Amino acid sequence: MPKMKTKSSVKKRFRLTASGKVKMGQAGKRHGMRKRSNKMIRDARGMTIMHPSDAKKVKTYYFHV
């Protein structure tokens, strides 16, 4: 069987933490900031940890776990 290719989009969007969790950017900050509350904009800064059920799918695309 040939090796599974890495999905380039996954490589750019996600990172692994030292404990094996998947880090991702916060959703909902691309456009439409006027309708969002200041609290939502503040809370959505930086990175967040992906839910384990979604992370399992991402890991098959990139990390081959």
Buried (B, 14 or more C-beta within 10 A) or exposed (E): EEEEEEBEEBEEBBEBEEEEEBBBBEEEEEEEEEEEEEEEEEEBEEEBEBEEEEBEEBBEBBBEE
